[in-house]
Amino acid sequence: MTAKRLVIEMGMGVDQHGQDPTVAAARAVRNAIAHNALPGVWEVAGLAHPNEMLVDVQVAVPFPDTVRRDEVLAVLPFGQKTLTLQDGGMVVVGKAIAELDDKNDDMYIATAAVTVSIPD
């Protein structure tokens, strides 16, 4: 299937406590889509329902092999979703807080690009 890109949205997410790459990745995707509306999906592209749009998510995050993919994609309310994970982001030294169940001082930072396309 060919597609035409409509918009690319970028975001960043951080898990300051808990050392969970999935949390950082999901927050990056949520940040990417947090402040937008896509009326062009109906008004310009002519789709009947937002589930017809194609949503390709790319996330760079520490330890991508441990990310729970379904939880990251669940952030997206609509669309035919795909997720590509790659090693990236950052590990930054923060401060462990016992009451937050930190395993160590690490904070994980993820970056995301969400591309919305319409079928051609």
Legacy VTK file of the C-alpha trace (Angstrom):
# vtk DataFile Version 3.0
C-alpha trace
ASCII
DATASET POLYDATA
POINTS 120 float
0.000 0.000 0.000
1.297 3.453 -0.846
0.577 6.441 1.336
0.923 10.211 1.448
2.347 11.782 4.574
0.095 14.366 6.184
2.038 15.395 9.300
5.093 14.458 11.363
4.948 15.192 15.081
7.917 15.020 17.458
8.032 14.473 21.199
10.185 13.694 24.183
9.425 11.642 27.276
11.251 10.952 30.520
10.969 8.300 33.200
12.654 10.019 36.140
11.892 7.242 38.607
11.379 3.568 37.965
13.921 3.018 35.194
11.285 1.848 32.689
11.991 2.473 28.983
8.318 1.801 28.190
7.231 4.724 30.384
9.703 7.071 28.682
8.658 5.863 25.206
4.928 6.210 25.904
5.445 9.701 27.315
7.415 10.703 24.201
4.586 9.553 21.938
1.974 11.258 24.123
4.038 14.463 24.000
4.241 14.256 20.208
0.464 14.121 19.787
-0.586 16.192 22.807
-1.348 19.509 21.135
-2.787 18.797 17.735
-5.989 18.225 15.879
-6.162 16.666 12.435
-9.308 17.970 10.727
-7.522 17.539 7.411
-8.008 13.787 7.776
-11.691 14.390 6.995
-11.794 17.783 5.301
-8.871 17.351 2.915
-8.024 13.658 2.751
-11.642 12.540 2.819
-11.255 9.640 5.211
-14.525 8.403 6.687
-13.003 7.476 10.069
-9.701 8.277 11.828
-8.883 4.565 12.014
-8.242 4.716 8.257
-5.157 6.906 8.742
-1.757 5.254 8.943
0.240 6.113 12.058
3.921 5.197 12.002
5.735 5.683 15.309
9.507 5.749 15.662
11.021 5.863 19.140
14.668 6.087 20.167
15.033 4.944 23.763
17.608 3.247 25.988
17.140 -0.532 26.080
14.555 -0.699 23.240
14.341 -4.500 23.468
12.635 -4.178 26.848
9.854 -1.823 25.693
6.310 -3.174 25.934
5.142 -2.254 22.442
1.406 -2.536 23.098
1.601 0.021 25.920
3.347 2.561 23.697
0.866 2.128 20.840
-2.062 2.345 23.278
-1.264 6.061 23.670
-2.563 6.607 20.125
-6.371 6.819 20.056
-6.839 6.020 16.351
-5.172 4.721 13.232
-3.488 1.688 11.771
-0.436 1.757 14.007
3.139 0.585 13.550
6.052 0.994 15.954
9.761 1.014 15.235
12.073 1.041 18.236
15.759 1.863 18.099
18.552 2.319 20.572
18.922 5.971 21.473
17.622 8.573 23.831
19.668 9.147 26.937
20.418 7.761 30.352
20.993 10.623 32.769
22.085 10.352 36.381
19.353 11.605 38.674
18.708 10.642 42.281
17.099 7.422 43.464
14.228 7.822 45.905
13.386 4.687 47.851
9.690 5.574 48.247
9.370 5.674 44.439
10.848 2.166 44.082
13.869 3.396 42.147
16.368 0.676 41.313
19.195 3.193 40.824
19.854 6.865 40.011
19.154 6.542 36.270
16.568 8.582 34.376
15.586 7.405 30.880
14.856 9.888 28.103
13.137 8.878 24.844
12.457 10.774 21.625
9.613 10.014 19.251
8.455 10.890 15.753
4.840 10.135 14.853
4.058 10.231 11.150
0.421 10.355 10.068
-0.241 9.321 6.488
-3.299 8.755 4.378
-3.740 5.811 2.028
-3.039 6.726 -1.584
LINES 1 121
120 0 1 2 3 4 5 6 7 8 9 10 11 12 13 14 15 16 17 18 19 20 21 22 23 24 25 26 27 28 29 30 31 32 33 34 35 36 37 38 39 40 41 42 43 44 45 46 47 48 49 50 51 52 53 54 55 56 57 58 59 60 61 62 63 64 65 66 67 68 69 70 71 72 73 74 75 76 77 78 79 80 81 82 83 84 85 86 87 88 89 90 91 92 93 94 95 96 97 98 99 100 101 102 103 104 105 106 107 108 109 110 111 112 113 114 115 116 117 118 119
